[in-house]
Amino acid sequence: MRNILLAFGLACLASAAHATTIDFEEFAAPVSGNGAITSQGFTLTSTGNYFPAYVISNDGSYGWCPDCTLTLEHSAGDLFSISSVTMEPGGSFLMLNSVEVTGYLAGGGTVQQTIYGSVVPTPPSVRTFGSEWMNLERVVFGNIGSQSEGQYIDDIVVTAVPVPPAIWLFASALLGLMRLSNGQRPAQ
């Protein structure tokens, strides 16, 4: 019995999630359009009143228009966490608008973080998210402000947390075996 429980524990650990970096390098830049793109198993959807709503630049960064929002979701609908994102300046090398990042938690609730813009030339910078940015259904990036520049991001570090169906099947089989083993004990 102890060996069965150990095997179950190892199977759970084997299915543990690993970090993925969404870097947009697989696209033949420049690319632009409206709607959704998929990269590294995640879907990014840019919505707004501009065309194009998004641009993937020659350096592989993803830009979205000033009044647009960018939504990040796991393509398979799995929960995920976000660790960091690299913010890059817009076309004039200024990050004029601040960005409000909202994470929608599984079971309800949100977490928020504001990434503040700058009126001076800004090099790309990595912005990190705390441990509360786990068990997310989606993350929405929205521009705050009325500047004409959009925002560019790159290297979004996310971790999907899949629960494979095989684990549930294995757990139910394990419970069945435990029940059977309890009913077949020899009399003393």
Secondary structure, DSSP 8 states (H G I E B T S, - for coil): -HHHHHHHHHHHHHT---EEEE--TTS-SSEEESEEEEETTEEEEEESSSSSSEEE-TTS-EEE-TT-EEEEEETT--EEEEEEEEEE--TTS---SEEEEEEEETTS-EEEEEE---SS----EEEE--TTS-SEEEEEEEEES--S--EEEEEEEEEEE---HHHHHHHHHHHHHHHHHHHT----
